[in-house]
Amino acid sequence: MAKTLLIEIGSEELPSKLIASVAPQFEAAITKGLAAAGLSAGEAHLFSTPRRLAVLVEDVAEKTPEAHETRRGPKVEAAFDADGNPTQAAIGFARSANTTPENLSKKEENGATYVFAEINKPAKDATAILPALIENVLAQLKWPKSQRWGDVDVMYGRPLRWIVALFGDELLNLTYGDVSSSKKTRGHRILGEEEVILDVPENYLKILEKNGVMPREKRAQTIRDQVEAIEKNQNVIVDMPAQTFEEVVDLCECPDALVGHFDEEFLSIPHEIICESMLSHQRYFPIYEKATASDDATAKGPLTTGFVVVSNGDSTYARDIVEGNERVVRARLDDAKFFFETDVQIPLESRTEQLQEVVFQEKLGSLLDKTERIEALAPLVVQEAAGTQEEAIKAARAARLAKADLVSQTVIEFTSQQGVMGGYFAAAQGEDAEVAQAISQQYMPRFANDALPQTLTGNAVAIADKLDTLTGMFAIGAPPTGSSDPFALRRGAIGIIRMLEVLDAVSLQDLIDASLDAYKNQGLTFDAEKVRAAIQDFFLTRLATMAKERGNSAEAIRAIENVRIIDPAAFFERVRILDEAEQKDPQLYEDLATAFSRAHNLVEKAAKDPTVSTTVDETLLAAQEKDLYEACKEAEDQVQVALSSQDFEKAFNTLAALRGPIDLFFENVMVMDKDLKLRANRLALLNRFLHLFDEVADLSVLAKKQ
């Protein structure tokens, strides 16, 4: 027989972030606890609102199954002494099996006689197991923030107010803190009954909805439907970012989307701080006009004075609710307008000097120190990208002013608008439009699929900023760990890779060296070669991961990774071409890879031999040796020309053409000849063959694939 189990934990209103963190834990812990207790169960359903976390589990067994086990213990001679008395081994084994030595049986197995215990586990009633199981689950929940209240000695996200624990129609008696279980749940604070008796778990949702409490999925869909109706009726677009939407769903039990307005005068300040004030601070959704010159029906036009607030109250008082929220918005926007209008009057150049008082990182100096480093590095990006002198000057200017808005009151209040506000300040103060845009886009790309800065100047500042942080943290021995990356170096590296993939003429290694030199010039001491190699490895790991995500083979990625190519465009293009070449003619690349690997092994084994020279003596070459030598000399020039013009396909094809000469060489030449002079010359020839691949690919990886 089976019954439905309902557990509802009622409390003061939980913040949405706590619900998102703990609700899945709660469901998982209940189902795991049932399984561990031996109680079979059907599907579990999670319900959450600001005032409750609940799990309903179908078909929970009324009893655990009976169990019988025959457990083998020690050998008879170890269990009993010569007089037949039980030893400590027998006594301990019997105790572990909840029996006595006299009840142990003896049986022969595999030529030896052992003692055995018969263990019978009777069935247990679920009602005897469940209360302690639930209390244990509540005690084990991991809250991002939790509270104690009164004189209770337990923790929860907010003070508890009620507990419902029903197994079928039977009440499970349990206590957590100062609250004991009952059959009484509570409806919506305004729209429902203060206390509602639950008869059986199956009626739980029906009773809740009757008392103004919707399940989460229904709340989410209700909000979507209501907002869609507003958009249709007013011919507008409501901005509902996913994160804010999910928070709003967890802030109500019976949503009602209402439209409010703020004063038009506030549209004179940047829309970003208006929207952040509404979205982040108040969880309101801004309303935009539809873009008139776009075929995309979802394209946003200018911001309007309207906003959507999702109420959790009685819609009878909608007007009062809207007016209350409008007063809140007006107060917030009054502050924002004051901050912005005050800050825009203060020159960014003067704010830059204030950065001397702001620590960037304890060992890496102030934000002014950082500013001076990126001010020097950004023009180098422009130069390597073949930009103009004017663009280099603009990049230096944008870098100089980039961090100045961090000490403005607007950014202190609206921290996510750093950079964006600097762009507005720069434009208002007469800076070049491209400089202002570069300042506003300096933190792009902020996440995996974010847009890149729109100009070379903007990309130069963004690259310089991210790379300065990355090289500095590596220089002081503080790279990201598996669980910690406080300066978002991984995300920064991916952003640099994406930008340099477009600016394919820029050498990442040159930028790394220049950035490390800037730290040395500011007095930081570190092992440059060691740090340089660590940074290369860090970028190679990111490049390899990104190439894998693009569908390239692990072997092709490793072949390019092993030659330590870190320029993004070159890395991705070489991986792509190697993959395509191997697919077109797999036998050719298998043979060439095998030959490469064989040559590499021979040279590596002989590397410590002092008689091995790196210079080939042509007078000692036999026919097949000479053919390989001439083919290598010709390929050297062709590979260098191909690489200098970034024609990686030609470079790979040139190396592929060496398959014939190297195959004939190994078929007809004894490399490890007894004549040490001949041996050394042949190893030198193989070494020359191998060096052709140094800047192209490590084909031994393909040989290992076979």
Stockholm file with secondary structure:
# STOCKHOLM 1.0

chainA/1-706         MAKTLLIEIGSEELPSKLIASVAPQFEAAITKGLAAAGLSAGEAHLFSTPRRLAVLVEDVAEKTPEAHETRRGPKVEAAFDADGNPTQAAIGFARSANTTPENLSKKEENGATYVFAEINKPAKDATAILPALIENVLAQLKWPKSQRWGDVDVMYGRPLRWIVALFGDELLNLTYGDVSSSKKTRGHRILGEEEVILDVPENYLKILEKNGVMPREKRAQTIRDQVEAIEKNQNVIVDMPAQTFEEVVDLCECPDALVGHFDEEFLSIPHEIICESMLSHQRYFPIYEKATASDDATAKGPLTTGFVVVSNGDSTYARDIVEGNERVVRARLDDAKFFFETDVQIPLESRTEQLQEVVFQEKLGSLLDKTERIEALAPLVVQEAAGTQEEAIKAARAARLAKADLVSQTVIEFTSQQGVMGGYFAAAQGEDAEVAQAISQQYMPRFANDALPQTLTGNAVAIADKLDTLTGMFAIGAPPTGSSDPFALRRGAIGIIRMLEVLDAVSLQDLIDASLDAYKNQGLTFDAEKVRAAIQDFFLTRLATMAKERGNSAEAIRAIENVRIIDPAAFFERVRILDEAEQKDPQLYEDLATAFSRAHNLVEKAAKDPTVSTTVDETLLAAQEKDLYEACKEAEDQVQVALSSQDFEKAFNTLAALRGPIDLFFENVMVMDKDLKLRANRLALLNRFLHLFDEVADLSVLAKKQ
#=GR chainA/1-706 SS CEEEEEEEEEESCCCHHHHHHHHHHHHHHHHHHHHHTTCCCCCEEEEEETTEEEEEEEEEESBCCCEEEEEEEEEHHHHBCTTSCBCHHHHHHHHHTTSCGGGCEEEEETTEEEEEEEEEECCCBHHHHHHHHHHHHHHHCCCSSCBCCTTCCCCBSSCEEEEEEEETTEECCCEETTEEEESEECCCTTTSCSCEECCCGGGHHHHHHHTTCCCHHHHHHHHHHHHHHHHHHHTEEECCCHHHHHHHHTTCSSCEEEEEECCGGGGGSCHHHHHHIIIIIICCEEEEEECTTCSCTTCEEEEEEEEEEEECSCGGGHHHHHHHHHHHHHHHHHHHHHHHHHHTTSCHHHHHHHGGGSEEETTTEEHHHHHHHHHHHHHHHHHHTTCCHHHHHHHHHHHHHTTGGGGSHHHHHSGGGTTHHHHHHHHHTTCCHHHHHHHHTTTCCCSTTCCCCSSHHHHHHHHHHHHHHHHHHHHTTCCCCSSCCTTCHHHHHHHHHHHHHHSTTSCHHHHHHHHHHHHHHTTCCCCHHHHHHHHHHHHHHHHHHHHHHTTCCHHHHHHHHTTTCCCHHHHHHHHHHHHHHHHHCHHHHHHHHHHHHHHHHHHHHTTTCTTCCSSCCGGGCCHHHHHHHHHHHHHHHHHHHHHHTTCHHHHHHHHHTTHHHHHHHHHHCCTTCSSHHHHHHHHHHHHHHHHTTTTTCCTHHHHHHC
#=GC SS_cons         CEEEEEEEEEESCCCHHHHHHHHHHHHHHHHHHHHHTTCCCCCEEEEEETTEEEEEEEEEESBCCCEEEEEEEEEHHHHBCTTSCBCHHHHHHHHHTTSCGGGCEEEEETTEEEEEEEEEECCCBHHHHHHHHHHHHHHHCCCSSCBCCTTCCCCBSSCEEEEEEEETTEECCCEETTEEEESEECCCTTTSCSCEECCCGGGHHHHHHHTTCCCHHHHHHHHHHHHHHHHHHHTEEECCCHHHHHHHHTTCSSCEEEEEECCGGGGGSCHHHHHHIIIIIICCEEEEEECTTCSCTTCEEEEEEEEEEEECSCGGGHHHHHHHHHHHHHHHHHHHHHHHHHHTTSCHHHHHHHGGGSEEETTTEEHHHHHHHHHHHHHHHHHHTTCCHHHHHHHHHHHHHTTGGGGSHHHHHSGGGTTHHHHHHHHHTTCCHHHHHHHHTTTCCCSTTCCCCSSHHHHHHHHHHHHHHHHHHHHTTCCCCSSCCTTCHHHHHHHHHHHHHHSTTSCHHHHHHHHHHHHHHTTCCCCHHHHHHHHHHHHHHHHHHHHHHTTCCHHHHHHHHTTTCCCHHHHHHHHHHHHHHHHHCHHHHHHHHHHHHHHHHHHHHTTTCTTCCSSCCGGGCCHHHHHHHHHHHHHHHHHHHHHHTTCHHHHHHHHHTTHHHHHHHHHHCCTTCSSHHHHHHHHHHHHHHHHTTTTTCCTHHHHHHC
//
